[in-house]
């Protein structure tokens, strides 16, 4: 068929519909007894601190690697075991208290079948994601999930497409079930992702990124605009705090406030009292709040602001800048 006669839209749509249909049919074949057994297995793994192992060959192996990574990120120690490598030494990574998940469309993958006599865990700790419930791999397992498909989305019904998508989706369903059992919160999830943007957005606090009061321009209400400019020149943070004698925040002055003061017809110039220049009701943030919250306060408004005073019990304790949040990798898209 020539390229001009290919319905590209229809082709891609049909692939998505075919794979979606396979997942829907698999959801209807779920067996509550298998799910209950899986819950018991998860609880046992949690209690014993044991690992969940994924095993497969080819594309199924790649799906297994992804699922092992997913479970690890959710807090359940997990790794991928290649069946051939297992027969050449990697069996030493497995304990009898561990559990293993086989991935095989046919359920007859020779490399996996060869492992059966050498695995230390009993059949109750073996899970199959297979396309044939009567296959040797299915019969070796105490927990079996039906991942059969009518056909592959591949035009020649050869390349793993529908079958690998379904195996991935079934594994994801298992992972979310585990997540519900351990009642994993966003904060707990972030413990395993401290270096990523997600981890930062949930764990980094304002106090971790803010400029301390001692490193910020600060004046009292009796001073003038001249004093503010001198302080902001010495310490170019982008703003100046106006505080009373007890250190409580009365307002802030940023560069835009200074420019607007000099454009007024009745301007007193450098001798203008700070109380006439400052913003007496600035948006502020507490030092213990998440840094991501500070970013929201600065960006999610009609006019973006670049500096927030940090206040604790009315006392000014520092500034946090939009520039520092962006430099740290924060963004509203998280």
N, C-alpha and C positions, 0 to 999 in steps of 0.2 A: 504493500500500500504506500502510495507516495505521501510525503510529508504534508501536502496541502489538503489531504483527505482525512487527516487525523483530527478528531474532535478532542482537543486537549482538555477543555473544560469538563466535558463529559467523562473523559478517562479518569481524571483526578477525582472528580466527584464520586464516581463509581467505586474507586478504591476506598475512599473514606467511608462511604455507605456500607460497603462490604465488611470492612473491619469493625465498624460500629455495630453492625448486625451480629457479627460473631461474638462481640463482647456482651451484647444484650441477651443472646441465646445462652451464653455461659452463665450469666447471672440467674437465669431461670432454672439452670441445672444444679445450682448450689445445694448441697446436702447439709442440713442442720447438724447431723451427727458428726460429719467431718469438721464442721466449724467448731463444735463443742470440743472435739479432740484437739484441734489446733489451739484453742484457748487454754486447755489443760497443759499442752506442750509449752506454750509461751510462758505460762505461770511457773512451770518447772524450770525452764531456762533462766527466768528472772531470779528464782529462788536459789539456784545453784551457781549462778554466774557463768553458765556455760554458753557456748557459741552456736550460732545458726550458720550452717555451711550450705553453699549453693554449688551445684555440680551440673555441668552440661558441656556439649561439644559444639563447635562452630558458632552459628548465630545464637543458639540456645545458651552457649557459654557466655556470650557477650551480654545477653539479657541477665544471666545469673550474676555477672560482675556488677551490673547496675543495681540489682536488687540487694546484693550484699552491701553495697555502698549505702543504699537507702536505709537498711536496717541499722547499720553502724551509726548513721547520722541520727537515728532515733534513740540510740542508747543501748541497742542490743549488739554485743560483739558478733561480728559476722565476717566471713571471708569466702572467696571463691576457691574451689578446688577443681583443678583439671584432672579428669579421671586417669589419663595416661601418666601424668606427673605423680599422681597418688601412688601408682604401682611402682614408681621408681624413687620412693623416699618420702613423698609428701603425706603419706598416711600417718607419719609421726606428728602431724599437726592436729589430729583428731582424737577426741576422748570419748569414752562410752557415754558420758553425760551430755555430749553435744547432740544436735539434731542436724539432719541433712535434707536438702530439697533437691530432687532431681528434676531437670527440665529436658523433655524429649517429646517431640511431636509424635514419633512413631511408637515410643515406649519400648523400643527394641535396640536402642543405641548400644552397640557392642562394647565400647569402652566403659560404659557405665555398668553394664551387666557383669563384666569381669571383676568389678569391685565388690560385689555382694558378699563373697565369702570372707573378705578381709576387713570389713567395716566393723568397728567395735560396738556401735549402738544397736539396740534391738529394733525390730520393725516398727514399734509404736513411735519411734523417734525418726522415722523416715517418711518424707512427704513427696508426693509425685504431682507434678504439673505435666500431664500427658494428654495426648490426643487419642489414646486407645486404652480403655479401661480394662481390657482383657490381656494387655501386654505384660511381659515379664517384669518390667519396671513397676507397673501399677500393682502387680501381685506381690511385689516385695515390700510394699509400703502399707503402713497402718492408716495413713491419711492420703486420700487421692482426690484431686480436683480435675474435673473433666475440662480439658482445654482443646477439645476436638473442633475442627472447622470444616465447613463444606468444601471449600477450596481456597487456594492461595490467591491473593489479589494479583500476583504475577501473571502476565499474559499467557505464560506457558505452564502455569500451575506448578512451578518448580521452586523458585526462590522463596525462602521464608519471609512472608509479609504478614498475612492475616494471622498465621499461627504464632509468629514471634510477638506481634502486637498483643494478642490475647494472653500469652504467657506473661508478658510484662504487666498487663492490666491485672491479672490474677495475683501476681506477686505484689503489686501495689495495694491491692485490696487486703492482702495478708498484712502488709506493713501498717496500714491505717488501723486494722483491727488491733495490732500490737500497740499502736500509739494510744488507742482508746483505753486499753487495759492499764497502761502505766500513767494515764491521765497527763500526758505530756503537754505542758504549756509552752507558749512562745519563749518564755524566759529559760525554761529547761532545755528547749531545743537549741537555744543560742549558746548554751554551755559547750556544745560540740562544734560550734561555728564561730569561735571568738575572733577569727581573723577576717571573716567576710563582712560584707555590708550589713547583712541581717544581724550578725552578732553584735556589731557596733551599735546598730539602731536600738537594740534591746538592752545592751549592757553598759554602754558608755554614758556617763552622767555629765550634767553641765559642769560640775565641779572638776571633772577630769580635763576639760578643755578651756575653762574660763581663765581670764586674766585676773589675778588676785588684786584685791583693793590696793595693796602696797605698790602694785605696778601700774596703777591707773591714775589719770588726772582727777583730782578731787579738790573742790573749793567749798567754802561755806557761804551762806546766804548774804553775808556782808560784803563780799568781794565783787569786783567788777569784771566786765568782759575782757579787760586787759589781762587780768590774772588768769582767766580761762585760757586765752590764747597762749600765754606763756607756758601754762601747764600742759596744754595740748601739743605745744612745740617740743617740750622736753620729753614727753611721753606720747608719741603719735599712735594712740590706740584707735582714734576715730571719734572720740567723744569725751565728755567730762561730766562727772557726777557732782551734784550739788547736795551737800549733806548738812544737817544741823549739828549742834554741839555733841549730840549723843551718837552721831554716826548714822542717823536715820536718813534714808533717801528722800529728798524734797523734789528732785527733778533731775533731768539730764540736758546737756547741751551738745549738739552735734554740729558739724561744719555747716550744714544747711541753715541752722538757726542763726549762726553768725552772719552768713551772707544776707539773710533776710533782714537782720537788724540794721545793716549798713544801707539797705535800700529804702528804709523808712524816712519820710521827710523830716520827722521830728527826732531823728536819731541822735543820741548822746555820744555816739561813737564808742571809743574804748572805755569811756567812763560809765557806760550803761550798766546798771545793777544786774547781777546774774539772774535775779528773780524776774526781770522783765524779758529775759532772753530764753530762759529754760522752758522745757516742756514739763509741766508740773504733774502730768498724769501719764508717764511712759509705760509701755507694756514691759513687764518684768517677768523673771523666771526664778524659781527656787533652785539652789545649787544641787539638791538631791534629785531633781527631775531628770528624765532621760534627755540626752543631748538632742535627740531627734525631735522632742517636743519644742525645744528652742528653735530648731529649724522651721517647724510648722508655724510658730508664732511670727517668725520673720518673713516667711515667704507666702503664706496663705492669707493674704490681705490685699486690699485694693492697691495700696502703695507699699512695695517691698521696703523693709528696713534692714539695716546692716549691722545693728548693734543693739544688744539687750542688756540692761542692768540686771545683775544677779542680786536678789534680795532674800534675806533670811530674817524672819521676825522684824520686818520693816528696816533692818539694818543693811546698808549697802556693803556687799562683800566682793564685788568685782564686775567685770563685763565679759560677755561672750559675743564673739563676732561671727557674722555670716561667713567671712573669708576663711576662718579657721575650721568651721564645720565643713565647708566645701573642700578644703585642702585635705581634710581627714577622710573624704570619700562619701560624705552623707549626701543624699538627694531625696527629694519628695517622692520619687518613684518607688521607694521601698515598700 
